[in-house]
Amino acid sequence: MTYFGQKILPSVRKLEDFEKMLKSPYEYGVLLEMHVSRLKAVYELAHRYDKKMFLHMDLVQGLKNDEFATEYVCQELKPYGVISTKASVILKARQKKVKTMQRMFLLDSSSLEKSYHLMERTQPDYIEVLPGLMPKYIEEVKRKTGKLVFAGGLIDTVEEVEQAIAAGASSITTSNKELWKYFEPNK
């Protein structure tokens, strides 16, 4: 079952892609690699178009990804949610009542165990598993944490999206516009 009613969470890297996202029927998305000077205008547009956008705090250009920047972003921009690998960012956003998605990189069994311990401490709303091509671990992370799991990274085909969803991913985060178009929700 998908969450948000979307198999895909469009991940936006460029302003042109954000404009496409605004005109699409997608309600939820992710902002990646955005310069800090553009964030206010981007979020004003997102709010005007009723788009609920996660902001990837680790990838904002010109803004340190720490609890102080997170507090500023949460108070001034009011994102739907934030994404980060950093515990301090997740904890501050939760304190500010903003949805949180903690990224979990599946490198080896040691990084997996460290990630589980981190998730126990931070209690994010959602977990993003990267790379998203490992159905076995999508299923395991969902079972062990009891959290909604999103899959991202290296997912390039319709079949890979379907495999990740079948393994328990709630949605797929991707900047692949062909996948955005293929899985576009009906409105």
PyMOL CGO cylinders between C-alpha atoms (Angstrom):
from pymol import cmd
from pymol.cgo import CYLINDER

trace = [
    CYLINDER, 0.00, 0.00, 0.00, 1.35, 3.42, -0.89, 0.3, 1, 1, 1, 1, 1, 1,
    CYLINDER, 1.35, 3.42, -0.89, 1.36, 6.31, 1.51, 0.3, 1, 1, 1, 1, 1, 1,
    CYLINDER, 1.36, 6.31, 1.51, 0.12, 9.75, 0.51, 0.3, 1, 1, 1, 1, 1, 1,
    CYLINDER, 0.12, 9.75, 0.51, -1.74, 7.97, -2.34, 0.3, 1, 1, 1, 1, 1, 1,
    CYLINDER, -1.74, 7.97, -2.34, 1.41, 8.24, -4.46, 0.3, 1, 1, 1, 1, 1, 1,
    CYLINDER, 1.41, 8.24, -4.46, 3.80, 5.47, -5.48, 0.3, 1, 1, 1, 1, 1, 1,
    CYLINDER, 3.80, 5.47, -5.48, 6.31, 8.22, -6.33, 0.3, 1, 1, 1, 1, 1, 1,
    CYLINDER, 6.31, 8.22, -6.33, 7.50, 11.20, -4.30, 0.3, 1, 1, 1, 1, 1, 1,
    CYLINDER, 7.50, 11.20, -4.30, 8.98, 13.44, -7.00, 0.3, 1, 1, 1, 1, 1, 1,
    CYLINDER, 8.98, 13.44, -7.00, 12.43, 14.61, -5.95, 0.3, 1, 1, 1, 1, 1, 1,
    CYLINDER, 12.43, 14.61, -5.95, 13.25, 18.02, -7.38, 0.3, 1, 1, 1, 1, 1, 1,
    CYLINDER, 13.25, 18.02, -7.38, 16.82, 19.04, -8.19, 0.3, 1, 1, 1, 1, 1, 1,
    CYLINDER, 16.82, 19.04, -8.19, 16.20, 22.06, -10.46, 0.3, 1, 1, 1, 1, 1, 1,
    CYLINDER, 16.20, 22.06, -10.46, 13.70, 24.91, -10.56, 0.3, 1, 1, 1, 1, 1, 1,
    CYLINDER, 13.70, 24.91, -10.56, 12.40, 23.67, -13.94, 0.3, 1, 1, 1, 1, 1, 1,
    CYLINDER, 12.40, 23.67, -13.94, 11.56, 20.35, -12.29, 0.3, 1, 1, 1, 1, 1, 1,
    CYLINDER, 11.56, 20.35, -12.29, 9.84, 22.17, -9.44, 0.3, 1, 1, 1, 1, 1, 1,
    CYLINDER, 9.84, 22.17, -9.44, 7.67, 23.99, -11.99, 0.3, 1, 1, 1, 1, 1, 1,
    CYLINDER, 7.67, 23.99, -11.99, 6.72, 20.61, -13.51, 0.3, 1, 1, 1, 1, 1, 1,
    CYLINDER, 6.72, 20.61, -13.51, 5.91, 19.31, -10.05, 0.3, 1, 1, 1, 1, 1, 1,
    CYLINDER, 5.91, 19.31, -10.05, 3.67, 22.34, -9.35, 0.3, 1, 1, 1, 1, 1, 1,
    CYLINDER, 3.67, 22.34, -9.35, 1.65, 21.64, -12.52, 0.3, 1, 1, 1, 1, 1, 1,
    CYLINDER, 1.65, 21.64, -12.52, 1.35, 17.93, -11.80, 0.3, 1, 1, 1, 1, 1, 1,
    CYLINDER, 1.35, 17.93, -11.80, -1.31, 16.12, -9.76, 0.3, 1, 1, 1, 1, 1, 1,
    CYLINDER, -1.31, 16.12, -9.76, 1.33, 15.11, -7.20, 0.3, 1, 1, 1, 1, 1, 1,
    CYLINDER, 1.33, 15.11, -7.20, 0.58, 16.56, -3.77, 0.3, 1, 1, 1, 1, 1, 1,
    CYLINDER, 0.58, 16.56, -3.77, 3.78, 15.47, -1.98, 0.3, 1, 1, 1, 1, 1, 1,
    CYLINDER, 3.78, 15.47, -1.98, 7.39, 15.85, -3.08, 0.3, 1, 1, 1, 1, 1, 1,
    CYLINDER, 7.39, 15.85, -3.08, 10.99, 16.38, -2.03, 0.3, 1, 1, 1, 1, 1, 1,
    CYLINDER, 10.99, 16.38, -2.03, 13.29, 19.37, -2.59, 0.3, 1, 1, 1, 1, 1, 1,
    CYLINDER, 13.29, 19.37, -2.59, 16.94, 18.42, -3.17, 0.3, 1, 1, 1, 1, 1, 1,
    CYLINDER, 16.94, 18.42, -3.17, 20.03, 20.56, -3.77, 0.3, 1, 1, 1, 1, 1, 1,
    CYLINDER, 20.03, 20.56, -3.77, 18.22, 23.89, -3.50, 0.3, 1, 1, 1, 1, 1, 1,
    CYLINDER, 18.22, 23.89, -3.50, 20.16, 27.10, -2.82, 0.3, 1, 1, 1, 1, 1, 1,
    CYLINDER, 20.16, 27.10, -2.82, 19.17, 28.78, 0.44, 0.3, 1, 1, 1, 1, 1, 1,
    CYLINDER, 19.17, 28.78, 0.44, 18.38, 32.07, -1.37, 0.3, 1, 1, 1, 1, 1, 1,
    CYLINDER, 18.38, 32.07, -1.37, 15.59, 30.35, -3.33, 0.3, 1, 1, 1, 1, 1, 1,
    CYLINDER, 15.59, 30.35, -3.33, 13.90, 28.50, -0.51, 0.3, 1, 1, 1, 1, 1, 1,
    CYLINDER, 13.90, 28.50, -0.51, 11.48, 31.23, 0.58, 0.3, 1, 1, 1, 1, 1, 1,
    CYLINDER, 11.48, 31.23, 0.58, 10.09, 31.77, -2.93, 0.3, 1, 1, 1, 1, 1, 1,
    CYLINDER, 10.09, 31.77, -2.93, 9.96, 28.03, -3.61, 0.3, 1, 1, 1, 1, 1, 1,
    CYLINDER, 9.96, 28.03, -3.61, 8.01, 27.37, -0.41, 0.3, 1, 1, 1, 1, 1, 1,
    CYLINDER, 8.01, 27.37, -0.41, 5.64, 30.27, -1.08, 0.3, 1, 1, 1, 1, 1, 1,
    CYLINDER, 5.64, 30.27, -1.08, 4.82, 28.67, -4.45, 0.3, 1, 1, 1, 1, 1, 1,
    CYLINDER, 4.82, 28.67, -4.45, 4.51, 25.22, -2.90, 0.3, 1, 1, 1, 1, 1, 1,
    CYLINDER, 4.51, 25.22, -2.90, 2.03, 26.53, -0.33, 0.3, 1, 1, 1, 1, 1, 1,
    CYLINDER, 2.03, 26.53, -0.33, 0.08, 28.45, -3.00, 0.3, 1, 1, 1, 1, 1, 1,
    CYLINDER, 0.08, 28.45, -3.00, -0.27, 25.26, -5.10, 0.3, 1, 1, 1, 1, 1, 1,
    CYLINDER, -0.27, 25.26, -5.10, -1.09, 23.11, -2.03, 0.3, 1, 1, 1, 1, 1, 1,
    CYLINDER, -1.09, 23.11, -2.03, 2.08, 21.04, -2.44, 0.3, 1, 1, 1, 1, 1, 1,
    CYLINDER, 2.08, 21.04, -2.44, 3.46, 19.38, 0.67, 0.3, 1, 1, 1, 1, 1, 1,
    CYLINDER, 3.46, 19.38, 0.67, 7.22, 19.39, 0.22, 0.3, 1, 1, 1, 1, 1, 1,
    CYLINDER, 7.22, 19.39, 0.22, 9.92, 17.68, 2.26, 0.3, 1, 1, 1, 1, 1, 1,
    CYLINDER, 9.92, 17.68, 2.26, 13.20, 19.61, 2.35, 0.3, 1, 1, 1, 1, 1, 1,
    CYLINDER, 13.20, 19.61, 2.35, 16.40, 17.59, 2.29, 0.3, 1, 1, 1, 1, 1, 1,
    CYLINDER, 16.40, 17.59, 2.29, 18.34, 19.57, 4.90, 0.3, 1, 1, 1, 1, 1, 1,
    CYLINDER, 18.34, 19.57, 4.90, 21.68, 17.88, 4.13, 0.3, 1, 1, 1, 1, 1, 1,
    CYLINDER, 21.68, 17.88, 4.13, 21.55, 19.12, 0.53, 0.3, 1, 1, 1, 1, 1, 1,
    CYLINDER, 21.55, 19.12, 0.53, 20.54, 22.78, 0.97, 0.3, 1, 1, 1, 1, 1, 1,
    CYLINDER, 20.54, 22.78, 0.97, 23.32, 24.86, -0.56, 0.3, 1, 1, 1, 1, 1, 1,
    CYLINDER, 23.32, 24.86, -0.56, 24.54, 27.69, 1.66, 0.3, 1, 1, 1, 1, 1, 1,
    CYLINDER, 24.54, 27.69, 1.66, 22.90, 26.43, 4.85, 0.3, 1, 1, 1, 1, 1, 1,
    CYLINDER, 22.90, 26.43, 4.85, 24.60, 24.25, 7.44, 0.3, 1, 1, 1, 1, 1, 1,
    CYLINDER, 24.60, 24.25, 7.44, 22.63, 21.10, 8.21, 0.3, 1, 1, 1, 1, 1, 1,
    CYLINDER, 22.63, 21.10, 8.21, 22.42, 21.47, 11.97, 0.3, 1, 1, 1, 1, 1, 1,
    CYLINDER, 22.42, 21.47, 11.97, 19.74, 22.08, 14.59, 0.3, 1, 1, 1, 1, 1, 1,
    CYLINDER, 19.74, 22.08, 14.59, 19.97, 25.88, 14.25, 0.3, 1, 1, 1, 1, 1, 1,
    CYLINDER, 19.97, 25.88, 14.25, 19.36, 25.83, 10.51, 0.3, 1, 1, 1, 1, 1, 1,
    CYLINDER, 19.36, 25.83, 10.51, 16.57, 23.31, 11.09, 0.3, 1, 1, 1, 1, 1, 1,
    CYLINDER, 16.57, 23.31, 11.09, 14.90, 25.59, 13.60, 0.3, 1, 1, 1, 1, 1, 1,
    CYLINDER, 14.90, 25.59, 13.60, 15.11, 28.49, 11.13, 0.3, 1, 1, 1, 1, 1, 1,
    CYLINDER, 15.11, 28.49, 11.13, 13.71, 26.41, 8.26, 0.3, 1, 1, 1, 1, 1, 1,
    CYLINDER, 13.71, 26.41, 8.26, 10.86, 25.02, 10.36, 0.3, 1, 1, 1, 1, 1, 1,
    CYLINDER, 10.86, 25.02, 10.36, 9.84, 28.44, 11.70, 0.3, 1, 1, 1, 1, 1, 1,
    CYLINDER, 9.84, 28.44, 11.70, 10.31, 30.52, 8.55, 0.3, 1, 1, 1, 1, 1, 1,
    CYLINDER, 10.31, 30.52, 8.55, 9.53, 28.17, 5.65, 0.3, 1, 1, 1, 1, 1, 1,
    CYLINDER, 9.53, 28.17, 5.65, 7.14, 25.77, 7.34, 0.3, 1, 1, 1, 1, 1, 1,
    CYLINDER, 7.14, 25.77, 7.34, 8.00, 22.73, 5.20, 0.3, 1, 1, 1, 1, 1, 1,
    CYLINDER, 8.00, 22.73, 5.20, 5.72, 19.70, 5.36, 0.3, 1, 1, 1, 1, 1, 1,
    CYLINDER, 5.72, 19.70, 5.36, 8.77, 17.73, 6.42, 0.3, 1, 1, 1, 1, 1, 1,
    CYLINDER, 8.77, 17.73, 6.42, 12.55, 17.52, 6.51, 0.3, 1, 1, 1, 1, 1, 1,
    CYLINDER, 12.55, 17.52, 6.51, 14.90, 14.75, 5.43, 0.3, 1, 1, 1, 1, 1, 1,
    CYLINDER, 14.90, 14.75, 5.43, 18.33, 14.19, 6.93, 0.3, 1, 1, 1, 1, 1, 1,
    CYLINDER, 18.33, 14.19, 6.93, 20.90, 11.64, 7.99, 0.3, 1, 1, 1, 1, 1, 1,
    CYLINDER, 20.90, 11.64, 7.99, 21.70, 13.75, 11.07, 0.3, 1, 1, 1, 1, 1, 1,
    CYLINDER, 21.70, 13.75, 11.07, 20.12, 13.03, 14.45, 0.3, 1, 1, 1, 1, 1, 1,
    CYLINDER, 20.12, 13.03, 14.45, 20.26, 16.69, 15.55, 0.3, 1, 1, 1, 1, 1, 1,
    CYLINDER, 20.26, 16.69, 15.55, 18.25, 17.77, 12.49, 0.3, 1, 1, 1, 1, 1, 1,
    CYLINDER, 18.25, 17.77, 12.49, 15.60, 15.08, 12.99, 0.3, 1, 1, 1, 1, 1, 1,
    CYLINDER, 15.60, 15.08, 12.99, 15.27, 15.81, 16.72, 0.3, 1, 1, 1, 1, 1, 1,
    CYLINDER, 15.27, 15.81, 16.72, 14.92, 19.59, 16.20, 0.3, 1, 1, 1, 1, 1, 1,
    CYLINDER, 14.92, 19.59, 16.20, 12.33, 19.17, 13.44, 0.3, 1, 1, 1, 1, 1, 1,
    CYLINDER, 12.33, 19.17, 13.44, 10.31, 16.77, 15.62, 0.3, 1, 1, 1, 1, 1, 1,
    CYLINDER, 10.31, 16.77, 15.62, 10.46, 19.35, 18.43, 0.3, 1, 1, 1, 1, 1, 1,
    CYLINDER, 10.46, 19.35, 18.43, 9.06, 21.92, 15.97, 0.3, 1, 1, 1, 1, 1, 1,
    CYLINDER, 9.06, 21.92, 15.97, 6.23, 19.50, 14.99, 0.3, 1, 1, 1, 1, 1, 1,
    CYLINDER, 6.23, 19.50, 14.99, 7.50, 19.07, 11.42, 0.3, 1, 1, 1, 1, 1, 1,
    CYLINDER, 7.50, 19.07, 11.42, 7.38, 15.61, 9.81, 0.3, 1, 1, 1, 1, 1, 1,
    CYLINDER, 7.38, 15.61, 9.81, 10.75, 13.87, 9.66, 0.3, 1, 1, 1, 1, 1, 1,
    CYLINDER, 10.75, 13.87, 9.66, 12.31, 11.34, 7.31, 0.3, 1, 1, 1, 1, 1, 1,
    CYLINDER, 12.31, 11.34, 7.31, 15.65, 9.89, 8.33, 0.3, 1, 1, 1, 1, 1, 1,
    CYLINDER, 15.65, 9.89, 8.33, 17.86, 8.54, 5.56, 0.3, 1, 1, 1, 1, 1, 1,
    CYLINDER, 17.86, 8.54, 5.56, 19.37, 5.10, 6.09, 0.3, 1, 1, 1, 1, 1, 1,
    CYLINDER, 19.37, 5.10, 6.09, 22.24, 4.07, 3.82, 0.3, 1, 1, 1, 1, 1, 1,
    CYLINDER, 22.24, 4.07, 3.82, 22.54, 0.29, 3.44, 0.3, 1, 1, 1, 1, 1, 1,
    CYLINDER, 22.54, 0.29, 3.44, 26.30, -0.16, 3.17, 0.3, 1, 1, 1, 1, 1, 1,
    CYLINDER, 26.30, -0.16, 3.17, 26.89, -3.25, 5.29, 0.3, 1, 1, 1, 1, 1, 1,
    CYLINDER, 26.89, -3.25, 5.29, 25.56, -5.03, 8.39, 0.3, 1, 1, 1, 1, 1, 1,
    CYLINDER, 25.56, -5.03, 8.39, 27.45, -2.67, 10.72, 0.3, 1, 1, 1, 1, 1, 1,
    CYLINDER, 27.45, -2.67, 10.72, 25.90, 0.47, 9.16, 0.3, 1, 1, 1, 1, 1, 1,
    CYLINDER, 25.90, 0.47, 9.16, 22.49, -1.21, 9.31, 0.3, 1, 1, 1, 1, 1, 1,
    CYLINDER, 22.49, -1.21, 9.31, 22.83, -1.89, 13.06, 0.3, 1, 1, 1, 1, 1, 1,
    CYLINDER, 22.83, -1.89, 13.06, 24.11, 1.64, 13.74, 0.3, 1, 1, 1, 1, 1, 1,
    CYLINDER, 24.11, 1.64, 13.74, 21.15, 3.02, 11.81, 0.3, 1, 1, 1, 1, 1, 1,
    CYLINDER, 21.15, 3.02, 11.81, 18.70, 0.98, 13.89, 0.3, 1, 1, 1, 1, 1, 1,
    CYLINDER, 18.70, 0.98, 13.89, 20.21, 2.39, 17.10, 0.3, 1, 1, 1, 1, 1, 1,
    CYLINDER, 20.21, 2.39, 17.10, 20.03, 5.92, 15.70, 0.3, 1, 1, 1, 1, 1, 1,
    CYLINDER, 20.03, 5.92, 15.70, 16.35, 5.46, 14.71, 0.3, 1, 1, 1, 1, 1, 1,
    CYLINDER, 16.35, 5.46, 14.71, 15.53, 4.29, 18.26, 0.3, 1, 1, 1, 1, 1, 1,
    CYLINDER, 15.53, 4.29, 18.26, 16.93, 7.58, 19.56, 0.3, 1, 1, 1, 1, 1, 1,
    CYLINDER, 16.93, 7.58, 19.56, 15.48, 9.95, 16.97, 0.3, 1, 1, 1, 1, 1, 1,
    CYLINDER, 15.48, 9.95, 16.97, 12.10, 8.27, 16.30, 0.3, 1, 1, 1, 1, 1, 1,
    CYLINDER, 12.10, 8.27, 16.30, 11.58, 9.78, 12.84, 0.3, 1, 1, 1, 1, 1, 1,
    CYLINDER, 11.58, 9.78, 12.84, 8.11, 9.70, 11.30, 0.3, 1, 1, 1, 1, 1, 1,
    CYLINDER, 8.11, 9.70, 11.30, 9.49, 7.94, 8.21, 0.3, 1, 1, 1, 1, 1, 1,
    CYLINDER, 9.49, 7.94, 8.21, 12.66, 6.18, 7.08, 0.3, 1, 1, 1, 1, 1, 1,
    CYLINDER, 12.66, 6.18, 7.08, 14.18, 6.42, 3.61, 0.3, 1, 1, 1, 1, 1, 1,
    CYLINDER, 14.18, 6.42, 3.61, 16.23, 3.36, 2.64, 0.3, 1, 1, 1, 1, 1, 1,
    CYLINDER, 16.23, 3.36, 2.64, 19.04, 3.90, 0.13, 0.3, 1, 1, 1, 1, 1, 1,
    CYLINDER, 19.04, 3.90, 0.13, 19.71, 2.36, -2.25, 0.3, 1, 1, 1, 1, 1, 1,
    CYLINDER, 19.71, 2.36, -2.25, 16.11, 1.35, -2.75, 0.3, 1, 1, 1, 1, 1, 1,
    CYLINDER, 16.11, 1.35, -2.75, 16.96, -1.70, -4.84, 0.3, 1, 1, 1, 1, 1, 1,
    CYLINDER, 16.96, -1.70, -4.84, 17.08, -4.11, -1.90, 0.3, 1, 1, 1, 1, 1, 1,
    CYLINDER, 17.08, -4.11, -1.90, 13.59, -5.49, -1.25, 0.3, 1, 1, 1, 1, 1, 1,
    CYLINDER, 13.59, -5.49, -1.25, 14.86, -7.81, 1.52, 0.3, 1, 1, 1, 1, 1, 1,
    CYLINDER, 14.86, -7.81, 1.52, 16.07, -4.83, 3.55, 0.3, 1, 1, 1, 1, 1, 1,
    CYLINDER, 16.07, -4.83, 3.55, 13.04, -2.65, 2.83, 0.3, 1, 1, 1, 1, 1, 1,
    CYLINDER, 13.04, -2.65, 2.83, 10.94, -5.40, 4.38, 0.3, 1, 1, 1, 1, 1, 1,
    CYLINDER, 10.94, -5.40, 4.38, 13.34, -5.86, 7.30, 0.3, 1, 1, 1, 1, 1, 1,
    CYLINDER, 13.34, -5.86, 7.30, 13.59, -2.15, 8.13, 0.3, 1, 1, 1, 1, 1, 1,
    CYLINDER, 13.59, -2.15, 8.13, 9.81, -1.80, 8.07, 0.3, 1, 1, 1, 1, 1, 1,
    CYLINDER, 9.81, -1.80, 8.07, 9.36, -4.85, 10.31, 0.3, 1, 1, 1, 1, 1, 1,
    CYLINDER, 9.36, -4.85, 10.31, 12.10, -3.93, 12.81, 0.3, 1, 1, 1, 1, 1, 1,
    CYLINDER, 12.10, -3.93, 12.81, 11.25, -0.24, 13.15, 0.3, 1, 1, 1, 1, 1, 1,
    CYLINDER, 11.25, -0.24, 13.15, 7.47, -0.26, 12.71, 0.3, 1, 1, 1, 1, 1, 1,
    CYLINDER, 7.47, -0.26, 12.71, 7.90, 2.92, 10.62, 0.3, 1, 1, 1, 1, 1, 1,
    CYLINDER, 7.90, 2.92, 10.62, 6.75, 3.75, 7.12, 0.3, 1, 1, 1, 1, 1, 1,
    CYLINDER, 6.75, 3.75, 7.12, 9.66, 3.13, 4.78, 0.3, 1, 1, 1, 1, 1, 1,
    CYLINDER, 9.66, 3.13, 4.78, 10.42, 5.00, 1.59, 0.3, 1, 1, 1, 1, 1, 1,
    CYLINDER, 10.42, 5.00, 1.59, 12.91, 3.69, -0.97, 0.3, 1, 1, 1, 1, 1, 1,
    CYLINDER, 12.91, 3.69, -0.97, 15.23, 5.90, -2.97, 0.3, 1, 1, 1, 1, 1, 1,
    CYLINDER, 15.23, 5.90, -2.97, 18.41, 5.87, -4.96, 0.3, 1, 1, 1, 1, 1, 1,
    CYLINDER, 18.41, 5.87, -4.96, 19.26, 3.89, -8.08, 0.3, 1, 1, 1, 1, 1, 1,
    CYLINDER, 19.26, 3.89, -8.08, 15.64, 3.02, -8.88, 0.3, 1, 1, 1, 1, 1, 1,
    CYLINDER, 15.64, 3.02, -8.88, 15.34, 3.53, -12.63, 0.3, 1, 1, 1, 1, 1, 1,
    CYLINDER, 15.34, 3.53, -12.63, 12.57, 1.26, -13.92, 0.3, 1, 1, 1, 1, 1, 1,
    CYLINDER, 12.57, 1.26, -13.92, 8.88, 0.61, -13.42, 0.3, 1, 1, 1, 1, 1, 1,
    CYLINDER, 8.88, 0.61, -13.42, 9.75, -2.94, -12.33, 0.3, 1, 1, 1, 1, 1, 1,
    CYLINDER, 9.75, -2.94, -12.33, 12.13, -1.66, -9.64, 0.3, 1, 1, 1, 1, 1, 1,
    CYLINDER, 12.13, -1.66, -9.64, 9.44, 0.68, -8.32, 0.3, 1, 1, 1, 1, 1, 1,
    CYLINDER, 9.44, 0.68, -8.32, 6.94, -2.18, -8.17, 0.3, 1, 1, 1, 1, 1, 1,
    CYLINDER, 6.94, -2.18, -8.17, 9.45, -4.49, -6.44, 0.3, 1, 1, 1, 1, 1, 1,
    CYLINDER, 9.45, -4.49, -6.44, 10.17, -1.89, -3.76, 0.3, 1, 1, 1, 1, 1, 1,
    CYLINDER, 10.17, -1.89, -3.76, 6.44, -1.27, -3.20, 0.3, 1, 1, 1, 1, 1, 1,
    CYLINDER, 6.44, -1.27, -3.20, 5.78, -5.03, -3.04, 0.3, 1, 1, 1, 1, 1, 1,
    CYLINDER, 5.78, -5.03, -3.04, 8.55, -5.34, -0.41, 0.3, 1, 1, 1, 1, 1, 1,
    CYLINDER, 8.55, -5.34, -0.41, 6.78, -2.78, 1.78, 0.3, 1, 1, 1, 1, 1, 1,
    CYLINDER, 6.78, -2.78, 1.78, 8.00, 0.63, 0.66, 0.3, 1, 1, 1, 1, 1, 1,
    CYLINDER, 8.00, 0.63, 0.66, 5.28, 3.24, 1.11, 0.3, 1, 1, 1, 1, 1, 1,
    CYLINDER, 5.28, 3.24, 1.11, 6.57, 5.33, -1.81, 0.3, 1, 1, 1, 1, 1, 1,
    CYLINDER, 6.57, 5.33, -1.81, 9.66, 5.79, -3.93, 0.3, 1, 1, 1, 1, 1, 1,
    CYLINDER, 9.66, 5.79, -3.93, 11.67, 9.02, -3.89, 0.3, 1, 1, 1, 1, 1, 1,
    CYLINDER, 11.67, 9.02, -3.89, 13.05, 9.70, -7.36, 0.3, 1, 1, 1, 1, 1, 1,
    CYLINDER, 13.05, 9.70, -7.36, 14.19, 12.53, -9.60, 0.3, 1, 1, 1, 1, 1, 1,
    CYLINDER, 14.19, 12.53, -9.60, 13.48, 10.36, -12.68, 0.3, 1, 1, 1, 1, 1, 1,
    CYLINDER, 13.48, 10.36, -12.68, 10.79, 12.32, -14.54, 0.3, 1, 1, 1, 1, 1, 1,
    CYLINDER, 10.79, 12.32, -14.54, 9.85, 9.32, -16.68, 0.3, 1, 1, 1, 1, 1, 1,
    CYLINDER, 9.85, 9.32, -16.68, 8.85, 7.51, -13.49, 0.3, 1, 1, 1, 1, 1, 1,
    CYLINDER, 8.85, 7.51, -13.49, 6.97, 10.63, -12.30, 0.3, 1, 1, 1, 1, 1, 1,
    CYLINDER, 6.97, 10.63, -12.30, 4.96, 10.55, -15.51, 0.3, 1, 1, 1, 1, 1, 1,
    CYLINDER, 4.96, 10.55, -15.51, 4.34, 6.80, -15.51, 0.3, 1, 1, 1, 1, 1, 1,
    CYLINDER, 4.34, 6.80, -15.51, 3.07, 6.73, -11.91, 0.3, 1, 1, 1, 1, 1, 1,
    CYLINDER, 3.07, 6.73, -11.91, 1.27, 10.09, -11.97, 0.3, 1, 1, 1, 1, 1, 1,
    CYLINDER, 1.27, 10.09, -11.97, -1.73, 9.89, -9.62, 0.3, 1, 1, 1, 1, 1, 1,
    CYLINDER, -1.73, 9.89, -9.62, -5.20, 10.31, -11.07, 0.3, 1, 1, 1, 1, 1, 1,
    CYLINDER, -5.20, 10.31, -11.07, -6.84, 13.52, -9.94, 0.3, 1, 1, 1, 1, 1, 1,
]
cmd.load_cgo(trace, "trace")
